[in-house]
Amino acid sequence: MKILEHRRHSRRDPGGSHLNREGVALAQRVGRDLAPFDRVVTSPKPRAIETAVAFGCAVDEVEEELAGLPDDIDHWLDGAGSFAEFAIAGRRHPEVRRFMERQAELWAQELDRVPDRGRLLLVSHGGLIELGTLGALPLPAAGFGPALGLVEGVRLYWDGRFVGGEVVRVAPGIPSSTTVRRRAATSAGVPSARTGRRSPRSR
């Protein structure tokens, strides 16, 4: 089995391209709890690359398809604040559904590039991660709770296909801040999770 961890970038100033000091410190704090990765791929945007570096990772590749949401689907997602609401948008709008499926396909392709029992880290943006997760695990992911906050993400399990996953939340004010909340299994022995905390959405 392989593991994909997909994290949202850390904090930046409003409208800024780069992480601010607080964002670097937050990513460094979270990075201390991360297991090593065999491959690291990020969005080409500086805030994503800088987050991976602050995690303590060397970036193997940047991927344009992780850069964010295309304009032709972004307007369908205005106000979406949870995985469930993203799932509704995917059911209502074929363009959103195609994007979800394409992200899941891209993530699977990247997993093919890591060894058996390997770990892949992707770093990108809010909205994109929720939609890709729904493309990979449509039914379980709809119950994953609020949209992702900064440096939060998902951990997905791959065994020739996506077989399960969980949400990874960051608890504020806790030096060792990464938490995983588990609720149910989506496949035998593979955990799933959701949380009830709402995080502000800023990609």
C-alpha positions, 0 to 999 in steps of 0.5 A: 500500500502507498500513502498520499498526503496532500496539504494546503499551503501555509499563511501568506499576507492578503494578496501576497505570493509568498509565505509570511513569517507566521506562515513559515513558522507554522509550516516548520512546526507541522513539518516536525511531525511529518514522516519522510516522503519518497516524492514531493510535488507542489503547485508552481505558486511560491506559497506552495513551494515554500510550504514544502520547503518549510516542512523540511522537504526537497521539492522533486517537481512542480505541477501546473495542474496543481496551481488552483481552480480553473476560472470556468469552475471557480464560480460554481464553488463560491461559498462552498465551506465543506467537503459535502458542499463541494460534492454537491457542486460536483453533482450539479455541474459537469465541469466541476465533476470533470475537474474532480476526476482529473485531479484524482487521475493526476494523483494516481499517476504521481503515486505510480512514481513512488515505490511500494509502501512509499509516501507521496506529498503534494502541496497545493490549494484550498478547493482543489484538494477537496475536489480531488479527494472527492474524485478519489473517494466520492462517498467517504470524502463527502463526510470529511467535514469543513473545508481545509484550513491552512496546512491542513490536508488529507491522507489517502491510501492507495492499493492499485486504487484509492481504498480509504483516507482521512482528514488531517487537521491542525489544532491551533495553539498546540506546538505539536499541532498535527491531529488526525480524527478517525471516525470509520473505515472505508475499506477493511483496515483503512481509516476514514475521518472527519471533523466538525471544526470550520476553517476559513477558506482562502486558497 
